[in-house]
Amino acid sequence: MFDIAMTRGRWIVEERSLTGAAPHRKGGSTHVHIVRTWILVASLVGLWGVVLFGVAALKILVMSVLCAVIADMGMQIVTRRPGTGRLPRAVLTGLLFGLTLPATAPLHVAIVGSLIAIIIGQGVFGGFLHSALVGRVVVQAFFVNSLSLSGALVTSPILAPGYLLVGNLDHAEPVADYQGWLTPQPSTTAEGYKIERPVQTLRRFTQDRVPPDDGNFYEPLVRDELPPWKDTIFGLVPGGIGETCTLMLIIAGVFLIHRGYLRWQLPVTVLASAALAASIMPVNLGADYHWFPVLEVEQGRAVGLAYVFFHLTAGQLMLGAFLLAGDVVASPMRAHGQLVFGAGIGVLTIFMRLYGTLEGECYWAILIMNALVGTINRRMKRPVLGLAG
């Protein structure tokens, strides 16, 4: 279209753009769309956690989300700075925080952690540290009696077959010789099984607290101490509400990658670097350090490879790789940066699991790498053509 106007006695004809002001590209996904999609996949993981751990898990998730939303609304009132898209972000923060908690955690832990995640994680740190994980590591320190697995052998419950979703974790009973979730147990009245978390078993093993059997170290671990590996794939082991089901977390991650909201490089690098670290890093066994545990073969079985696989599917690593590390605010912008970011998370997780004392090692690893995102972004900037290096 053209505009015609008289200026200083002359007719001026100007072309007027129909597109309006920049930017001209319309459509695509906004930040709110991305967050809502993330809420959807996190809700599916949480739903499977409710199936595995019952109504207790649902209470934790609902309380975490509700308190996060209330805290965010309160911050908007106090600061008088309402923002577009803050409500979905608060819902996601509360939901992700709830997924990191065990279903047996008291409700006040969910309340305090959600408030800290919003007020400190988002309000003070501005989200450059993962807000949900800020709340998680703080409550880990504040409520160590409710969340810690350190010290003496501690068992955690999982609902038994026939009691999924409707069972009560308070009616779970300890199982001494546990052979797997589908294996019939001596007790027929228990609604759940109390067993050691696989990640805690791996920690005991690396501290040389699993007795050897005829000179074999890894065979007793895989045969007698750990549950069947397939149980860790379907989430049939105790742990955090969103930590245990490897299969559901992979499905959630693949969906996010398909939608373009998560770069495949990040979860793949997290898992690959963790597998490499677990394969190489030495384990203290029999007053000696054994390097390259992945190569261990005992009684004709590749027990070292099984040891590495358990490191990948036990604990928080899968949840961290597919739902936590890819936070759009607290992760690097470019693919090359995410490779460095993911490698750091994977290696730090295994290192702290083998040699550290902090629990929730993957959560700490993500927070440490969050603090380095600014440096990674600066180092991984794309060079501008025409400018001198």
Secondary structure, 3 states (H helix, E strand, C coil): CEEEEEECCEEEEEECCCCCCCCCCCCCCCHHHHHHHHHHHHHHHHHHHHHHHCHHHHHHHHHHHHHHHHHHHHHHHHHCCCCCCHHHHHHHHHHHHHHHCECCCCHHHHHHHHHHHHHHHHHHCCCCCCHHHHHHHHHHHHCHHHHCCCCCCCCEEEECCCCCCCCCHHHEEECCCCCCCCCCCCCCCCCEEEECCHHHHHHHHHCCCCCCECCECHHHHHHHHCCCHHHHHHCCCCCECCCCCHHHHHHHHHHHHHHCCCCCHHHHHHHHHHHHHHHHCCEEECCEEECCHHHCCECCECHHHHHHHHHHHCCCHHHHHHHHCCCCCCCCCCHHHHHHHHHHHHHHHHHHHHHCCCCCHHHHHHHHHHCCHHHHHHHCCCCCCCCCC
